[in-house]
């Protein structure tokens, strides 16, 4: 007896439907990770950031030179086997100073982004949830801070606190959280009348509990993207301030300080002193920006399938 394959077609369809029902659905984070993995440019940015952080940790130790040790007989030497990135006007190894400067630049960028995250999320969440007069007063204060000249704030802090690493972080964080606060406020205003928030209110949940348990978790994707994009902005601001002489002081080094020192000797043919710090500033900003764009696409609800 010959049985046609057509008889098994309905059974095959039923089994495929059953598999689709049994197969677990992807979570929000799993879907975002799958979309991020499909973005090769964003993954390349992530790999570059990991390599930069790794080299900032081990780079100053593998060259065999101290970042502050001077040697007049070795000043302004071109890149060689002994000094991979050359030396500066004091004979200090540029390779070691580049990666020591990476520690400071990355630390400033990450710390400023984290401070912006905590202040901005708390401030914006409270303003958006309470609304009304409280929201109006809080946002007018934000508008006043936003109107202050950035360099004026930095110079005043330099006078009060003195130049240094902590002063830069405080200066970057003084007004850097404003954008985060405005973004979170807008998201909370959209979600605070949602059904799950109204249900929590009906059951007697307190405002801070609702913000912490219901509103902020639903904005985590936007928060991650904003923090990722604020890191290169803080790194560039630190480099700019250090370039103007308002950053870390000798013998410490950052990419901005090295770029400022290298610019004055560019016409003398010592190109390596400007090239390497400028290159790594650009590479770091590019890596964080492409990663931030990839995360924005990954967390975008409209891109879900």
C-alpha positions in Angstrom: 0.0 0.0 0.0 1.4 3.4 -1.0 0.7 6.3 1.2 1.0 9.8 -0.3 3.1 12.4 1.5 0.2 14.8 1.1 -1.5 13.0 4.0 1.2 14.2 6.3 1.1 17.9 5.4 -1.6 18.8 8.0 0.4 16.9 10.6 3.5 18.7 9.7 1.8 22.1 9.9 0.3 21.2 13.3 3.7 20.2 14.6 5.3 23.4 13.4 2.6 25.4 15.1 3.1 23.4 18.3 6.8 24.1 18.2 6.1 27.9 17.7 3.9 27.8 20.8 6.3 25.8 22.9 9.4 27.8 21.9 10.1 30.4 24.7 9.7 34.0 23.7 12.7 36.2 23.7 12.9 38.7 26.6 13.5 42.4 26.1 17.2 42.0 26.9 17.7 38.9 24.7 16.1 40.6 21.8 18.2 43.7 22.3 21.4 41.6 22.4 20.5 39.8 19.2 19.9 43.0 17.4 23.1 44.4 18.8 25.1 41.4 17.6 23.7 41.9 14.1 25.2 45.4 14.1 28.9 44.8 13.1 29.9 48.4 13.5 28.5 48.6 17.1 30.3 45.3 18.0 33.5 46.7 16.5 33.1 49.8 18.8 32.5 47.5 21.8 35.7 45.6 21.0 37.7 48.8 20.6 36.5 50.0 24.0 37.4 46.8 25.7 40.9 46.9 24.1 41.4 50.5 25.1 40.4 49.8 28.7 42.6 46.7 28.8 45.6 48.7 27.4 44.9 51.5 29.9 45.3 48.9 32.7 48.4 47.0 31.4 49.9 49.5 28.9 52.0 51.5 31.3 53.4 48.2 32.7 54.5 46.5 29.5 56.7 49.2 28.1 59.4 49.1 30.8 59.3 52.9 31.2 57.9 55.2 33.9 55.5 57.8 32.7 57.2 60.6 34.7 60.9 59.6 34.4 62.9 62.2 32.5 66.0 61.7 30.4 67.4 64.7 28.7 69.6 62.7 26.4 66.6 60.9 25.0 64.4 63.9 24.4 62.2 64.1 21.2 63.3 60.8 19.8 61.2 59.3 17.0 59.3 56.0 17.5 61.8 53.1 17.7 62.2 49.7 19.2 63.2 51.3 22.5 60.4 53.8 22.6 57.5 52.6 20.5 55.7 56.0 20.4 58.8 58.1 20.7 59.7 60.5 23.5 58.8 64.0 24.5 60.9 67.1 25.2 61.8 65.7 28.6 62.8 62.3 27.3 59.7 60.6 28.8 58.3 57.6 26.9 55.2 58.7 24.9 53.8 55.1 24.8 53.7 54.9 28.6 52.2 58.4 28.9 49.6 57.7 26.3 48.2 54.7 28.2 48.6 56.4 31.6 46.7 59.3 30.1 44.1 56.8 28.9 43.4 55.9 32.5 42.7 59.5 33.4 40.6 60.3 30.3 38.5 57.1 30.6 38.1 57.5 34.3 36.9 61.1 33.9 34.5 60.1 31.2 33.0 57.2 33.0 32.8 59.0 36.4 31.1 62.0 34.8 28.7 59.8 33.0 27.8 57.9 36.1 27.2 61.1 38.1 25.1 62.5 35.3 23.1 59.2 35.4 22.4 59.2 39.1 21.5 62.9 39.4 19.6 63.1 36.1 17.5 60.0 36.6 16.6 61.0 40.2 15.8 64.6 39.3 14.0 63.9 36.1 12.0 61.0 37.5 10.8 63.1 40.5 9.9 66.1 38.3 8.1 64.0 35.7 6.1 61.9 38.2 5.0 64.7 40.6 4.2 67.2 37.8 2.4 70.4 38.3 4.0 73.2 40.3 6.8 71.0 41.5 7.7 70.0 38.0 7.6 73.6 36.9 9.9 74.8 39.6 12.4 72.0 39.1 12.6 72.6 35.4 13.0 76.3 35.8 16.0 75.6 37.9 17.3 73.4 35.1 16.8 76.2 32.6 18.9 78.5 34.9 21.7 76.0 35.1 21.6 75.4 31.3 22.0 79.1 30.7 25.3 79.4 32.7 28.4 79.6 30.5 30.2 76.3 30.7 33.7 77.8 30.9 32.7 80.3 33.5 31.6 77.4 35.8 34.8 75.6 35.2 37.0 78.6 35.9 35.0 79.4 39.1 35.5 75.8 40.3 39.2 76.0 39.5 39.5 79.1 41.7 37.6 77.6 44.5 38.9 74.0 44.4 42.1 74.4 42.5 43.1 72.6 39.3 43.1 68.8 39.4 41.3 65.6 38.5 38.5 66.0 41.0 37.8 69.6 39.9 37.4 68.4 36.3 34.8 65.7 37.3 32.9 68.2 39.4 32.9 70.7 36.6 31.7 68.2 34.0 29.0 67.0 36.4 27.8 70.4 37.4 25.6 70.9 34.4 26.2 67.6 32.5 23.1 65.9 34.1 20.7 68.4 32.6 20.2 66.5 29.4 19.6 63.2 31.2 17.1 64.8 33.6 15.1 66.3 30.6 15.1 62.9 28.8 13.9 60.9 31.8 11.3 63.6 32.7 9.8 63.3 29.2 9.6 59.5 29.4 8.1 59.5 32.9 5.4 62.1 31.8 4.4 59.6 29.0 4.3 56.6 31.2 2.9 57.8 34.6 -0.7 57.5 33.4 -0.2 53.9 32.1 -2.4 51.1 33.4 0.2 49.4 35.5 1.1 52.7 37.2 -2.5 53.5 38.0 -3.0 50.0 39.3 0.0 50.5 41.6 -1.4 53.8 42.9 -4.8 52.1 43.5 -3.0 49.5 45.7 -1.4 52.2 47.8 2.1 52.2 46.4 4.2 55.2 47.3 5.6 57.6 44.6 9.2 56.6 45.1 8.3 52.9 44.9 6.4 53.5 41.6 9.3 55.4 40.2 11.9 52.8 41.2 9.9 49.7 40.4 7.7 50.7 37.4 8.9 53.8 35.7 12.7 53.7 35.7 12.9 50.0 34.6 10.9 50.9 31.5 13.3 53.7 30.6 16.5 51.6 31.2 17.2 51.3 27.4 17.1 55.0 26.9 19.3 55.5 30.0 22.0 53.0 28.8 22.1 54.7 25.4 22.4 58.2 26.9 25.1 57.1 29.3 27.0 55.5 26.5 26.8 58.7 24.4 27.7 60.9 27.3 31.1 59.2 27.9 32.8 60.4 24.7 31.3 63.9 25.3 32.9 64.0 28.8 36.2 62.6 27.4 36.3 65.3 24.8 35.5 68.0 27.4 38.3 66.8 29.6 40.7 66.8 26.7 39.5 70.3 25.8 40.0 71.6 29.3 43.4 70.0 29.6 44.3 71.4 26.2 43.6 74.9 27.6 45.7 74.2 30.7 42.7 73.8 33.0 43.0 70.0 33.5 45.4 67.7 35.3 48.7 69.1 36.3 52.3 67.8 35.7 53.6 65.2 36.1 50.2 63.6 35.5 49.2 63.1 31.9 46.0 63.0 30.0 45.3 62.9 26.2 44.4 66.6 26.3 47.6 67.6 28.1 49.7 65.5 25.7 47.9 67.0 22.6 48.6 70.5 24.0 52.2 69.7 24.5 52.6 68.1 21.1 51.0 70.9 19.2 53.7 73.3 20.1 56.4 71.0 18.6 54.5 70.0 15.5 56.3 72.5 13.3 59.6 71.1 14.6 58.9 67.7 13.0 58.0 65.9 16.2 54.7 64.7 14.7 54.3 61.6 17.0 53.8 63.8 20.1 50.5 65.1 18.7 49.5 62.2 16.5 49.2 59.5 19.1 47.1 61.3 21.8 44.9 62.9 19.1 44.5 59.5 17.4 43.3 57.8 20.6 41.0 60.6 21.5 39.3 60.3 18.0 39.3 56.5 18.2 37.7 56.4 21.6 35.0 58.9 20.7 34.2 57.0 17.5 34.0 53.7 19.4 31.6 55.1 22.0 29.5 56.9 19.4 29.0 53.8 17.1 28.3 51.7 20.2 25.7 54.2 21.4 24.0 54.3 18.0 23.9 50.5 18.0 22.4 50.4 21.4 19.8 52.9 20.4 18.8 50.7 17.5 18.8 47.6 19.7 16.6 49.1 22.4 14.2 50.8 20.0 10.9 49.1 20.4 9.9 49.8 16.8 12.7 47.5 15.6 11.3 44.5 17.4 10.0 41.7 15.2 
